[in-house]
Amino acid sequence: MILGIIPARYASTRFPGKPLVDIGGKSMIQRVYEQVKKSKLITDVIVATDNQQIFDHVTQFGGRVRMTKENHVSGTDRCYEALTLQKAPFDYVVNIQGDEPFIQPEQIDLLAGLLDGKTEIATLVKKIEDPEQLVNPNVVKVVVALNGEALYFSRSTVPHIRNTPEKDWLNKHTFYKHIGMYAYRTDVLKKLTSLPVSKLEKAESLEQLRWLENGFRIKVAETKTETIGIDTPEDLHKAAANL
């Protein structure tokens, strides 16, 4: 049993109210919800929000939604509260970003396909092919072990290719960027929400480093599909081009 949860806050520093913005006649949150519903492996889908407008809107288009606390510091914490509000037991939770209206069901199923009971946490990566992404600190890079688990996440370009000009790095090594969708085994999710903020997490502002620093293992699958996250009003123009 896999529960898909879409955390959706109204407050956002760069784009307040973005779950409700219109993209080609549908709100962003509705588009995300409908994409998740197309997944073959997700048992059920809910939106987890802290805002009455979002709650009412999701109800209006026929989606399932749960009201959660306002003071959660991360989507992971919000997902865990939403999980505790469910009557049915679930083995895993998949946290789908509420600002990726074009997430593909195949990507969700790719992630869900890693959930064999032994997997603690899972996420997606994509090969970096754009030199600008390689040096952009907003694009999180992932180093992957031979066993398919994440070794490290960083805003810096890792690994550093010694004695090679930076412009040639993509020709010398396969670099991966992180696609920010997570799956957690439910017992592990409970443990993650009780962990204190770690030094690596503070340094890079990446919560997944807290999990690695505490010894949790993150399984990785590679997607070939590009995703488009909407962080600012300007990103809406990119989104409109995909309709």
ABEGO torsion letter per residue (X at the ends): XBBBBBBBBABBAABBGAAABBBGGBBAAAAAAAAAAABAABABBBBBBABAAAAAAAAAAGBBBBBBBAABABAAAAAAAAAAABABBBABBBBBBAABAABBAAAAAAAAAABAGABABBBBBBBBABAAAAABAABBBBBBBAAGBBABBBABBOBBBBGBBAAAAAAABBBBBBBBBBBBBAAAAAAAAABBBBAAAAAAGBAAAAAAAAGBBBBBBBBABBBBBBABAAAAAAAAAAX
